Amino acid sequence: MKIIQLRNFTPVQMTGFFILTNEGKVIAVDGGNASDTDGFLEALEEYTGEKSHRIDCWFMTHPHDDHFGVFKELTERAGRGLEIPECGVFCCTKQPDEFGKNETIFANQIVEFNAAVRNTSYPVHYFKEKEVFDFGSLTVEVLRTWDPGITANAFNNSSAVLKFTEKRGLKKDFVFIFLGDLGIEGGLQLIEKCPEGIKADAVQMAHHGQNGVSREVYEKIAPRFAFFATPDWLWYNTIDPQKPGQGPFKTLEVRAWMEELNAVPLRACEKNVLLDTAWVD
C-alpha cells in the first residue's frame, strides 16, 4: 500500500491522508481545513491519475475543522451543483450537537460537522468499536471511538483510532496506527482497550505531534516511522522568529521521544510525503 500524507497547503495546521491499496482502492483519512480543499483534490488526481477518481472509503477521526473542513467544503460545493469526487462511504463517529458543551470554544464546530453529515451526498456510516473494514490486502480496525465519559480535552479525546493492517505475503504484515488528535486520557484508554498490544510499524502522531497522547502510548506502538502533520512554526515551536523554540507547544519534547524510540520522522510541510510499504522490509 501507499501512505500519502498531504502537505500544509496553507500556514494553518491540518491533517489529511490518502491510503492506496495494492488492489487500487482509495481511502481518505480526515482531509484538512476548508482552505485545503483544492490541494486535497489536486493530490487525489496526482496519486490516482484521474480527475474525479472515486474515494472508496473516507474515515473522519473527530469534529475539528482542521480535519473535517475539506469534507464540509465538498458537501457545500455539491449543494451548489459543483462536481466533487464520488465516495463509496463516509465513516465517522455519531455525536450530538450537545457534545460541544464540554468545550464551548469548539461548540460551533460539532454543529457545523453534523450539518455537513446530514447534508452530504455521500453514504454515511457511523463507527462501531472493534468493527473491521475489508479492502482486500488491507483491513482497517476501529480500535476505539468516542467515549462520552471523557470530558477533559473533549474534542481531541473523541478521536477514533484506526489500525491499518496490510497483508504482504512472504513479508510480515505492515501496521499503521492513526491516532487523530487523541489526548492523554484517550491514549491511556487505548492501551486498556488493547491488552494484546498496539505495536505498529508506523504511527500518525497525535495532535500534530504535540500535546497529544503520553510517551507511554508511543512506547507501546514502538513505530519505525512517525508521521508528523506539523507545519514549520509548530515543528520548531516558534511563533516569534526572534524567539526560536520558545513557543507554547510541546513539539520539541515529543520529537525527542521519537528520536529516542528510533522512529524516522516523516513530515509533509512544503510537499506531500509518500511511504510505499513495498520499500519496507
Secondary structure by P-SEA (a helix, b strand, c coil): cbbbbbccccccccccbbbbcccbbbbbcccccccaaaaaaaaaaaaaccccccccbbbbcccccccaaaaaaaaaaaaabbbbbbbcbbbbbbbccccccccccaaaaaaaaaaaaaccccbbbbbcccbbbbcccbbbbcccccccccccccccccbbbbbbbbbcccccbbbbbbbccccaaaaaaaaaacccccccccccccccccccccaaaaaaacccbbbbcccccccccccccccccccccaaaaaaaaaaaabbbbbbcccbbbbbcccccc
